[in-house]
Amino acid sequence: ADVDWWDDIVTGVAKPLVKDGFITVPDRPGLGIDDVVDEVISQHLQPGVTGIWQPTDQWDNEYSWDRTWS
């Protein structure tokens, strides 16, 4: 793996997550993972990011018009 901790960010799936450029398709609903490992993600945040799963209340009242032609 290019990133040695990549396989540790989720639980409940076959490892390695990516093998020969492919991901094994799970036979469970959704992504097929059991959990996201917050501790591993927290250790590898971009500089300046203070935490994971921060509230995004500032976006609750933002609206965007996808139709740019009208």
PDB file with SEQRES, HELIX, SHEET and CRYST1 records, atoms N, CA, C and O in Angstrom:
SEQRES   1 A   70  ALA ASP VAL ASP TRP TRP ASP ASP ILE VAL THR GLY VAL          
SEQRES   2 A   70  ALA LYS PRO LEU VAL LYS ASP GLY PHE ILE THR VAL PRO          
SEQRES   3 A   70  ASP ARG PRO GLY LEU GLY ILE ASP ASP VAL VAL ASP GLU          
SEQRES   4 A   70  VAL ILE SER GLN HIS LEU GLN PRO GLY VAL THR GLY ILE          
SEQRES   5 A   70  TRP GLN PRO THR ASP GLN TRP ASP ASN GLU TYR SER TRP          
SEQRES   6 A   70  ASP ARG THR TRP SER                                          
HELIX    1 AA1 TRP A    6  ASP A    8  5                                   3    
HELIX    2 AA2 ASP A   38  GLN A   43  1                                   6    
HELIX    3 AA3 ASP A   57  TRP A   59  5                                   3    
SHEET    1 AA1 2 VAL A  10  THR A  11  0                                        
SHEET    2 AA1 2 ASP A  35  VAL A  36 -1                                        
SHEET    1 AA2 2 VAL A  18  LYS A  19  0                                        
SHEET    2 AA2 2 PHE A  22  ILE A  23 -1                                        
CRYST1    1.000    1.000    1.000  90.00  90.00  90.00 P 1           1          
ATOM      1  N   ALA A   1       0.842  -1.193   0.000  1.00  0.00           N  
ATOM      2  CA  ALA A   1       0.000   0.000   0.000  1.00  0.00           C  
ATOM      3  C   ALA A   1       0.876   1.240   0.000  1.00  0.00           C  
ATOM      4  O   ALA A   1       1.948   1.262   0.603  1.00  0.00           O  
ATOM      5  N   ASP A   2       0.405   2.262  -0.681  1.00  0.00           N  
ATOM      6  CA  ASP A   2       1.140   3.520  -0.712  1.00  0.00           C  
ATOM      7  C   ASP A   2       1.122   4.198   0.650  1.00  0.00           C  
ATOM      8  O   ASP A   2       2.081   4.873   1.025  1.00  0.00           O  
ATOM      9  N   VAL A   3       0.032   4.020   1.389  1.00  0.00           N  
ATOM     10  CA  VAL A   3      -0.129   4.619   2.706  1.00  0.00           C  
ATOM     11  C   VAL A   3      -0.261   3.470   3.697  1.00  0.00           C  
ATOM     12  O   VAL A   3      -1.220   2.700   3.635  1.00  0.00           O  
ATOM     13  N   ASP A   4       0.702   3.351   4.614  1.00  0.00           N  
ATOM     14  CA  ASP A   4       0.736   2.168   5.474  1.00  0.00           C  
ATOM     15  C   ASP A   4      -0.442   2.047   6.429  1.00  0.00           C  
ATOM     16  O   ASP A   4      -0.718   0.946   6.906  1.00  0.00           O  
ATOM     17  N   TRP A   5      -1.139   3.122   6.724  1.00  0.00           N  
ATOM     18  CA  TRP A   5      -2.268   3.092   7.659  1.00  0.00           C  
ATOM     19  C   TRP A   5      -3.619   3.007   6.956  1.00  0.00           C  
ATOM     20  O   TRP A   5      -4.654   2.979   7.621  1.00  0.00           O  
ATOM     21  N   TRP A   6      -3.630   2.968   5.651  1.00  0.00           N  
ATOM     22  CA  TRP A   6      -4.883   3.014   4.881  1.00  0.00           C  
ATOM     23  C   TRP A   6      -5.845   1.889   5.268  1.00  0.00           C  
ATOM     24  O   TRP A   6      -7.046   2.125   5.394  1.00  0.00           O  
ATOM     25  N   ASP A   7      -5.337   0.681   5.456  1.00  0.00           N  
ATOM     26  CA  ASP A   7      -6.191  -0.461   5.794  1.00  0.00           C  
ATOM     27  C   ASP A   7      -6.785  -0.363   7.195  1.00  0.00           C  
ATOM     28  O   ASP A   7      -7.699  -1.117   7.530  1.00  0.00           O  
ATOM     29  N   ASP A   8      -6.285   0.547   8.012  1.00  0.00           N  
ATOM     30  CA  ASP A   8      -6.729   0.657   9.402  1.00  0.00           C  
ATOM     31  C   ASP A   8      -7.845   1.672   9.614  1.00  0.00           C  
ATOM     32  O   ASP A   8      -8.316   1.812  10.743  1.00  0.00           O  
ATOM     33  N   ILE A   9      -8.291   2.389   8.580  1.00  0.00           N  
ATOM     34  CA  ILE A   9      -9.295   3.444   8.785  1.00  0.00           C  
ATOM     35  C   ILE A   9     -10.714   2.907   8.908  1.00  0.00           C  
ATOM     36  O   ILE A   9     -11.604   3.625   9.364  1.00  0.00           O  
ATOM     37  N   VAL A  10     -10.942   1.659   8.512  1.00  0.00           N  
ATOM     38  CA  VAL A  10     -12.269   1.048   8.658  1.00  0.00           C  
ATOM     39  C   VAL A  10     -12.113  -0.367   9.195  1.00  0.00           C  
ATOM     40  O   VAL A  10     -11.046  -0.973   9.096  1.00  0.00           O  
ATOM     41  N   THR A  11     -13.204  -0.883   9.768  1.00  0.00           N  
ATOM     42  CA  THR A  11     -13.218  -2.266  10.239  1.00  0.00           C  
ATOM     43  C   THR A  11     -14.338  -3.023   9.533  1.00  0.00           C  
ATOM     44  O   THR A  11     -15.304  -2.431   9.052  1.00  0.00           O  
ATOM     45  N   GLY A  12     -14.188  -4.335   9.484  1.00  0.00           N  
ATOM     46  CA  GLY A  12     -15.247  -5.178   8.949  1.00  0.00           C  
ATOM     47  C   GLY A  12     -15.134  -5.530   7.481  1.00  0.00           C  
ATOM     48  O   GLY A  12     -16.051  -6.130   6.921  1.00  0.00           O  
ATOM     49  N   VAL A  13     -14.023  -5.168   6.841  1.00  0.00           N  
ATOM     50  CA  VAL A  13     -13.837  -5.500   5.426  1.00  0.00           C  
ATOM     51  C   VAL A  13     -12.533  -6.271   5.253  1.00  0.00           C  
ATOM     52  O   VAL A  13     -11.653  -6.238   6.113  1.00  0.00           O  
ATOM     53  N   ALA A  14     -12.430  -6.960   4.129  1.00  0.00           N  
ATOM     54  CA  ALA A  14     -11.214  -7.717   3.838  1.00  0.00           C  
ATOM     55  C   ALA A  14     -10.031  -6.774   3.674  1.00  0.00           C  
ATOM     56  O   ALA A  14     -10.163  -5.666   3.153  1.00  0.00           O  
ATOM     57  N   LYS A  15      -8.878  -7.236   4.128  1.00  0.00           N  
ATOM     58  CA  LYS A  15      -7.663  -6.433   3.985  1.00  0.00           C  
ATOM     59  C   LYS A  15      -6.659  -7.214   3.171  1.00  0.00           C  
ATOM     60  O   LYS A  15      -6.544  -8.428   3.339  1.00  0.00           O  
ATOM     61  N   PRO A  16      -5.951  -6.571   2.320  1.00  0.00           N  
ATOM     62  CA  PRO A  16      -5.892  -5.134   2.109  1.00  0.00           C  
ATOM     63  C   PRO A  16      -7.151  -4.605   1.424  1.00  0.00           C  
ATOM     64  O   PRO A  16      -7.825  -5.321   0.684  1.00  0.00           O  
ATOM     65  N   LEU A  17      -7.450  -3.332   1.690  1.00  0.00           N  
ATOM     66  CA  LEU A  17      -8.632  -2.719   1.078  1.00  0.00           C  
ATOM     67  C   LEU A  17      -8.508  -2.688  -0.439  1.00  0.00           C  
ATOM     68  O   LEU A  17      -9.475  -2.938  -1.157  1.00  0.00           O  
ATOM     69  N   VAL A  18      -7.313  -2.380  -0.913  1.00  0.00           N  
ATOM     70  CA  VAL A  18      -7.053  -2.332  -2.356  1.00  0.00           C  
ATOM     71  C   VAL A  18      -5.980  -3.370  -2.666  1.00  0.00           C  
ATOM     72  O   VAL A  18      -4.900  -3.354  -2.076  1.00  0.00           O  
ATOM     73  N   LYS A  19      -6.286  -4.270  -3.593  1.00  0.00           N  
ATOM     74  CA  LYS A  19      -5.327  -5.304  -3.984  1.00  0.00           C  
ATOM     75  C   LYS A  19      -5.243  -5.338  -5.498  1.00  0.00           C  
ATOM     76  O   LYS A  19      -6.249  -5.520  -6.183  1.00  0.00           O  
ATOM     77  N   ASP A  20      -4.043  -5.163  -6.010  1.00  0.00           N  
ATOM     78  CA  ASP A  20      -3.807  -5.138  -7.456  1.00  0.00           C  
ATOM     79  C   ASP A  20      -4.664  -4.082  -8.141  1.00  0.00           C  
ATOM     80  O   ASP A  20      -5.086  -4.257  -9.284  1.00  0.00           O  
ATOM     81  N   GLY A  21      -4.918  -2.983  -7.432  1.00  0.00           N  
ATOM     82  CA  GLY A  21      -5.686  -1.887  -8.009  1.00  0.00           C  
ATOM     83  C   GLY A  21      -7.191  -2.039  -7.914  1.00  0.00           C  
ATOM     84  O   GLY A  21      -7.926  -1.224  -8.472  1.00  0.00           O  
ATOM     85  N   PHE A  22      -7.661  -3.053  -7.227  1.00  0.00           N  
ATOM     86  CA  PHE A  22      -9.095  -3.307  -7.122  1.00  0.00           C  
ATOM     87  C   PHE A  22      -9.526  -3.402  -5.667  1.00  0.00           C  
ATOM     88  O   PHE A  22      -8.733  -3.744  -4.790  1.00  0.00           O  
ATOM     89  N   ILE A  23     -10.799  -3.091  -5.423  1.00  0.00           N  
ATOM     90  CA  ILE A  23     -11.411  -3.235  -4.113  1.00  0.00           C  
ATOM     91  C   ILE A  23     -12.409  -4.380  -4.206  1.00  0.00           C  
ATOM     92  O   ILE A  23     -13.191  -4.453  -5.154  1.00  0.00           O  
ATOM     93  N   THR A  24     -12.383  -5.270  -3.227  1.00  0.00           N  
ATOM     94  CA  THR A  24     -13.344  -6.370  -3.193  1.00  0.00           C  
ATOM     95  C   THR A  24     -14.725  -5.814  -2.885  1.00  0.00           C  
ATOM     96  O   THR A  24     -14.907  -5.112  -1.890  1.00  0.00           O  
ATOM     97  N   VAL A  25     -15.687  -6.122  -3.723  1.00  0.00           N  
ATOM     98  CA  VAL A  25     -17.052  -5.640  -3.517  1.00  0.00           C  
ATOM     99  C   VAL A  25     -17.671  -6.443  -2.374  1.00  0.00           C  
ATOM    100  O   VAL A  25     -17.723  -7.672  -2.435  1.00  0.00           O  
ATOM    101  N   PRO A  26     -18.144  -5.747  -1.323  1.00  0.00           N  
ATOM    102  CA  PRO A  26     -18.717  -6.471  -0.190  1.00  0.00           C  
ATOM    103  C   PRO A  26     -20.088  -7.048  -0.529  1.00  0.00           C  
ATOM    104  O   PRO A  26     -20.766  -6.568  -1.437  1.00  0.00           O  
ATOM    105  N   ASP A  27     -20.486  -8.076   0.205  1.00  0.00           N  
ATOM    106  CA  ASP A  27     -21.807  -8.659  -0.004  1.00  0.00           C  
ATOM    107  C   ASP A  27     -22.808  -8.128   1.014  1.00  0.00           C  
ATOM    108  O   ASP A  27     -23.865  -8.721   1.227  1.00  0.00           O  
ATOM    109  N   ARG A  28     -22.467  -7.006   1.639  1.00  0.00           N  
ATOM    110  CA  ARG A  28     -23.333  -6.361   2.620  1.00  0.00           C  
ATOM    111  C   ARG A  28     -23.799  -5.022   2.063  1.00  0.00           C  
ATOM    112  O   ARG A  28     -23.210  -4.505   1.113  1.00  0.00           O  
ATOM    113  N   PRO A  29     -24.843  -4.462   2.643  1.00  0.00           N  
ATOM    114  CA  PRO A  29     -25.361  -3.179   2.145  1.00  0.00           C  
ATOM    115  C   PRO A  29     -24.347  -2.046   2.282  1.00  0.00           C  
ATOM    116  O   PRO A  29     -23.443  -2.094   3.116  1.00  0.00           O  
ATOM    117  N   GLY A  30     -24.516  -1.050   1.463  1.00  0.00           N  
ATOM    118  CA  GLY A  30     -23.673   0.144   1.537  1.00  0.00           C  
ATOM    119  C   GLY A  30     -22.228  -0.160   1.222  1.00  0.00           C  
ATOM    120  O   GLY A  30     -21.921  -0.946   0.327  1.00  0.00           O  
ATOM    121  N   LEU A  31     -21.347   0.474   1.970  1.00  0.00           N  
ATOM    122  CA  LEU A  31     -19.918   0.261   1.765  1.00  0.00           C  
ATOM    123  C   LEU A  31     -19.442  -1.063   2.342  1.00  0.00           C  
ATOM    124  O   LEU A  31     -18.340  -1.514   2.032  1.00  0.00           O  
ATOM    125  N   GLY A  32     -20.261  -1.687   3.176  1.00  0.00           N  
ATOM    126  CA  GLY A  32     -19.908  -2.979   3.741  1.00  0.00           C  
ATOM    127  C   GLY A  32     -18.973  -2.912   4.927  1.00  0.00           C  
ATOM    128  O   GLY A  32     -18.460  -3.942   5.364  1.00  0.00           O  
ATOM    129  N   ILE A  33     -18.737  -1.723   5.459  1.00  0.00           N  
ATOM    130  CA  ILE A  33     -17.841  -1.596   6.609  1.00  0.00           C  
ATOM    131  C   ILE A  33     -18.633  -1.679   7.905  1.00  0.00           C  
ATOM    132  O   ILE A  33     -19.831  -1.399   7.936  1.00  0.00           O  
ATOM    133  N   ASP A  34     -17.944  -2.068   8.972  1.00  0.00           N  
ATOM    134  CA  ASP A  34     -18.569  -2.078  10.297  1.00  0.00           C  
ATOM    135  C   ASP A  34     -18.471  -0.715  10.960  1.00  0.00           C  
ATOM    136  O   ASP A  34     -19.436  -0.232  11.553  1.00  0.00           O  
ATOM    137  N   ASP A  35     -17.293  -0.094  10.857  1.00  0.00           N  
ATOM    138  CA  ASP A  35     -17.075   1.169  11.555  1.00  0.00           C  
ATOM    139  C   ASP A  35     -15.909   1.913  10.928  1.00  0.00           C  
ATOM    140  O   ASP A  35     -15.059   1.324  10.262  1.00  0.00           O  
ATOM    141  N   VAL A  36     -15.887   3.218  11.156  1.00  0.00           N  
ATOM    142  CA  VAL A  36     -14.764   4.070  10.782  1.00  0.00           C  
ATOM    143  C   VAL A  36     -13.943   4.276  12.050  1.00  0.00           C  
ATOM    144  O   VAL A  36     -14.505   4.562  13.107  1.00  0.00           O  
ATOM    145  N   VAL A  37     -12.635   4.137  11.959  1.00  0.00           N  
ATOM    146  CA  VAL A  37     -11.770   4.233  13.133  1.00  0.00           C  
ATOM    147  C   VAL A  37     -11.308   5.684  13.283  1.00  0.00           C  
ATOM    148  O   VAL A  37     -10.338   6.114  12.659  1.00  0.00           O  
ATOM    149  N   ASP A  38     -12.025   6.419  14.122  1.00  0.00           N  
ATOM    150  CA  ASP A  38     -11.757   7.846  14.310  1.00  0.00           C  
ATOM    151  C   ASP A  38     -10.326   8.124  14.759  1.00  0.00           C  
ATOM    152  O   ASP A  38      -9.728   9.112  14.334  1.00  0.00           O  
ATOM    153  N   GLU A  39      -9.777   7.276  15.602  1.00  0.00           N  
ATOM    154  CA  GLU A  39      -8.431   7.501  16.122  1.00  0.00           C  
ATOM    155  C   GLU A  39      -7.393   7.505  15.002  1.00  0.00           C  
ATOM    156  O   GLU A  39      -6.481   8.331  14.998  1.00  0.00           O  
ATOM    157  N   VAL A  40      -7.533   6.590  14.066  1.00  0.00           N  
ATOM    158  CA  VAL A  40      -6.585   6.526  12.951  1.00  0.00           C  
ATOM    159  C   VAL A  40      -6.744   7.755  12.061  1.00  0.00           C  
ATOM    160  O   VAL A  40      -5.753   8.358  11.650  1.00  0.00           O  
ATOM    161  N   ILE A  41      -7.972   8.125  11.766  1.00  0.00           N  
ATOM    162  CA  ILE A  41      -8.210   9.305  10.935  1.00  0.00           C  
ATOM    163  C   ILE A  41      -7.657  10.552  11.618  1.00  0.00           C  
ATOM    164  O   ILE A  41      -7.032  11.385  10.962  1.00  0.00           O  
ATOM    165  N   SER A  42      -7.876  10.692  12.918  1.00  0.00           N  
ATOM    166  CA  SER A  42      -7.410  11.863  13.665  1.00  0.00           C  
ATOM    167  C   SER A  42      -5.895  12.007  13.620  1.00  0.00           C  
ATOM    168  O   SER A  42      -5.379  13.125  13.636  1.00  0.00           O  
ATOM    169  N   GLN A  43      -5.191  10.909  13.565  1.00  0.00           N  
ATOM    170  CA  GLN A  43      -3.727  10.944  13.532  1.00  0.00           C  
ATOM    171  C   GLN A  43      -3.185  11.424  12.189  1.00  0.00           C  
ATOM    172  O   GLN A  43      -2.002  11.749  12.085  1.00  0.00           O  
ATOM    173  N   HIS A  44      -4.026  11.473  11.167  1.00  0.00           N  
ATOM    174  CA  HIS A  44      -3.535  11.768   9.824  1.00  0.00           C  
ATOM    175  C   HIS A  44      -4.295  12.907   9.151  1.00  0.00           C  
ATOM    176  O   HIS A  44      -4.458  12.908   7.930  1.00  0.00           O  
ATOM    177  N   LEU A  45      -4.757  13.868   9.932  1.00  0.00           N  
ATOM    178  CA  LEU A  45      -5.467  15.016   9.368  1.00  0.00           C  
ATOM    179  C   LEU A  45      -4.493  15.952   8.669  1.00  0.00           C  
ATOM    180  O   LEU A  45      -3.303  15.974   8.983  1.00  0.00           O  
ATOM    181  N   GLN A  46      -5.003  16.718   7.727  1.00  0.00           N  
ATOM    182  CA  GLN A  46      -4.187  17.730   7.067  1.00  0.00           C  
ATOM    183  C   GLN A  46      -3.793  18.797   8.073  1.00  0.00           C  
ATOM    184  O   GLN A  46      -4.531  19.048   9.026  1.00  0.00           O  
ATOM    185  N   PRO A  47      -2.642  19.429   7.879  1.00  0.00           N  
ATOM    186  CA  PRO A  47      -2.254  20.524   8.770  1.00  0.00           C  
ATOM    187  C   PRO A  47      -3.329  21.610   8.778  1.00  0.00           C  
ATOM    188  O   PRO A  47      -3.853  21.988   7.730  1.00  0.00           O  
ATOM    189  N   GLY A  48      -3.647  22.101   9.960  1.00  0.00           N  
ATOM    190  CA  GLY A  48      -4.654  23.146  10.092  1.00  0.00           C  
ATOM    191  C   GLY A  48      -6.050  22.630  10.375  1.00  0.00           C  
ATOM    192  O   GLY A  48      -6.909  23.399  10.806  1.00  0.00           O  
ATOM    193  N   VAL A  49      -6.301  21.356  10.146  1.00  0.00           N  
ATOM    194  CA  VAL A  49      -7.602  20.770  10.459  1.00  0.00           C  
ATOM    195  C   VAL A  49      -7.573  20.381  11.929  1.00  0.00           C  
ATOM    196  O   VAL A  49      -6.698  19.632  12.362  1.00  0.00           O  
ATOM    197  N   THR A  50      -8.531  20.891  12.691  1.00  0.00           N  
ATOM    198  CA  THR A  50      -8.485  20.722  14.142  1.00  0.00           C  
ATOM    199  C   THR A  50      -9.222  19.495  14.652  1.00  0.00           C  
ATOM    200  O   THR A  50      -9.034  19.117  15.809  1.00  0.00           O  
ATOM    201  N   GLY A  51     -10.041  18.867  13.848  1.00  0.00           N  
ATOM    202  CA  GLY A  51     -10.753  17.689  14.319  1.00  0.00           C  
ATOM    203  C   GLY A  51     -11.608  17.097  13.222  1.00  0.00           C  
ATOM    204  O   GLY A  51     -11.790  17.686  12.157  1.00  0.00           O  
ATOM    205  N   ILE A  52     -12.130  15.912  13.511  1.00  0.00           N  
ATOM    206  CA  ILE A  52     -13.007  15.252  12.545  1.00  0.00           C  
ATOM    207  C   ILE A  52     -14.437  15.327  13.031  1.00  0.00           C  
ATOM    208  O   ILE A  52     -14.700  15.500  14.221  1.00  0.00           O  
ATOM    209  N   TRP A  53     -15.353  15.194  12.094  1.00  0.00           N  
ATOM    210  CA  TRP A  53     -16.789  15.186  12.368  1.00  0.00           C  
ATOM    211  C   TRP A  53     -17.227  16.459  13.085  1.00  0.00           C  
ATOM    212  O   TRP A  53     -18.021  16.406  14.025  1.00  0.00           O  
ATOM    213  N   GLN A  54     -16.712  17.592  12.644  1.00  0.00           N  
ATOM    214  CA  GLN A  54     -17.095  18.873  13.217  1.00  0.00           C  
ATOM    215  C   GLN A  54     -18.493  19.252  12.745  1.00  0.00           C  
ATOM    216  O   GLN A  54     -18.901  18.863  11.650  1.00  0.00           O  
ATOM    217  N   PRO A  55     -19.242  20.015  13.565  1.00  0.00           N  
ATOM    218  CA  PRO A  55     -20.573  20.461  13.138  1.00  0.00           C  
ATOM    219  C   PRO A  55     -20.481  21.326  11.873  1.00  0.00           C  
ATOM    220  O   PRO A  55     -19.503  22.047  11.675  1.00  0.00           O  
ATOM    221  N   THR A  56     -21.491  21.247  11.040  1.00  0.00           N  
ATOM    222  CA  THR A  56     -21.537  22.049   9.811  1.00  0.00           C  
ATOM    223  C   THR A  56     -22.803  22.897   9.774  1.00  0.00           C  
ATOM    224  O   THR A  56     -23.404  23.096   8.718  1.00  0.00           O  
ATOM    225  N   ASP A  57     -23.194  23.388  10.940  1.00  0.00           N  
ATOM    226  CA  ASP A  57     -24.422  24.178  11.041  1.00  0.00           C  
ATOM    227  C   ASP A  57     -24.420  25.399  10.133  1.00  0.00           C  
ATOM    228  O   ASP A  57     -25.486  25.856   9.720  1.00  0.00           O  
ATOM    229  N   GLN A  58     -23.239  25.942   9.809  1.00  0.00           N  
ATOM    230  CA  GLN A  58     -23.173  27.137   8.971  1.00  0.00           C  
ATOM    231  C   GLN A  58     -23.742  26.885   7.578  1.00  0.00           C  
ATOM    232  O   GLN A  58     -24.058  27.842   6.870  1.00  0.00           O  
ATOM    233  N   TRP A  59     -23.881  25.634   7.167  1.00  0.00           N  
ATOM    234  CA  TRP A  59     -24.408  25.308   5.847  1.00  0.00           C  
ATOM    235  C   TRP A  59     -25.904  25.020   5.858  1.00  0.00           C  
ATOM    236  O   TRP A  59     -26.483  24.779   4.799  1.00  0.00           O  
ATOM    237  N   ASP A  60     -26.542  25.037   7.019  1.00  0.00           N  
ATOM    238  CA  ASP A  60     -27.958  24.684   7.108  1.00  0.00           C  
ATOM    239  C   ASP A  60     -28.873  25.617   6.322  1.00  0.00           C  
ATOM    240  O   ASP A  60     -29.929  25.190   5.855  1.00  0.00           O  
ATOM    241  N   ASN A  61     -28.492  26.863   6.169  1.00  0.00           N  
ATOM    242  CA  ASN A  61     -29.350  27.837   5.494  1.00  0.00           C  
ATOM    243  C   ASN A  61     -28.754  28.354   4.197  1.00  0.00           C  
ATOM    244  O   ASN A  61     -29.201  29.376   3.677  1.00  0.00           O  
ATOM    245  N   GLU A  62     -27.763  27.670   3.671  1.00  0.00           N  
ATOM    246  CA  GLU A  62     -27.164  28.053   2.396  1.00  0.00           C  
ATOM    247  C   GLU A  62     -27.917  27.367   1.264  1.00  0.00           C  
ATOM    248  O   GLU A  62     -28.273  26.192   1.360  1.00  0.00           O  
ATOM    249  N   TYR A  63     -28.150  28.108   0.205  1.00  0.00           N  
ATOM    250  CA  TYR A  63     -28.854  27.554  -0.951  1.00  0.00           C  
ATOM    251  C   TYR A  63     -28.034  27.800  -2.206  1.00  0.00           C  
ATOM    252  O   TYR A  63     -27.344  28.814  -2.317  1.00  0.00           O  
ATOM    253  N   SER A  64     -28.109  26.899  -3.122  1.00  0.00           N  
ATOM    254  CA  SER A  64     -27.397  27.023  -4.379  1.00  0.00           C  
ATOM    255  C   SER A  64     -28.336  26.630  -5.507  1.00  0.00           C  
ATOM    256  O   SER A  64     -29.081  25.655  -5.402  1.00  0.00           O  
ATOM    257  N   TRP A  65     -28.293  27.389  -6.571  1.00  0.00           N  
ATOM    258  CA  TRP A  65     -29.085  27.057  -7.752  1.00  0.00           C  
ATOM    259  C   TRP A  65     -28.186  26.313  -8.716  1.00  0.00           C  
ATOM    260  O   TRP A  65     -27.233  26.878  -9.251  1.00  0.00           O  
ATOM    261  N   ASP A  66     -28.487  25.052  -8.937  1.00  0.00           N  
ATOM    262  CA  ASP A  66     -27.678  24.238  -9.836  1.00  0.00           C  
ATOM    263  C   ASP A  66     -27.866  24.621 -11.296  1.00  0.00           C  
ATOM    264  O   ASP A  66     -27.013  24.334 -12.136  1.00  0.00           O  
ATOM    265  N   ARG A  67     -28.977  25.264 -11.592  1.00  0.00           N  
ATOM    266  CA  ARG A  67     -29.252  25.651 -12.977  1.00  0.00           C  
ATOM    267  C   ARG A  67     -28.603  27.005 -13.241  1.00  0.00           C  
ATOM    268  O   ARG A  67     -29.212  28.046 -12.993  1.00  0.00           O  
ATOM    269  N   THR A  68     -27.391  26.996 -13.734  1.00  0.00           N  
ATOM    270  CA  THR A  68     -26.658  28.242 -13.968  1.00  0.00           C  
ATOM    271  C   THR A  68     -27.133  28.975 -15.215  1.00  0.00           C  
ATOM    272  O   THR A  68     -26.752  30.127 -15.427  1.00  0.00           O  
ATOM    273  N   TRP A  69     -27.960  28.334 -16.050  1.00  0.00           N  
ATOM    274  CA  TRP A  69     -28.396  28.961 -17.296  1.00  0.00           C  
ATOM    275  C   TRP A  69     -29.679  29.757 -17.131  1.00  0.00           C  
ATOM    276  O   TRP A  69     -30.145  30.349 -18.105  1.00  0.00           O  
ATOM    277  N   SER A  70     -30.269  29.800 -15.952  1.00  0.00           N  
ATOM    278  CA  SER A  70     -31.518  30.547 -15.805  1.00  0.00           C  
ATOM    279  C   SER A  70     -31.471  31.467 -14.608  1.00  0.00           C  
ATOM    280  O   SER A  70     -32.441  32.174 -14.334  1.00  0.00           O  
TER     281      SER A  70                                                      
END                                                                             
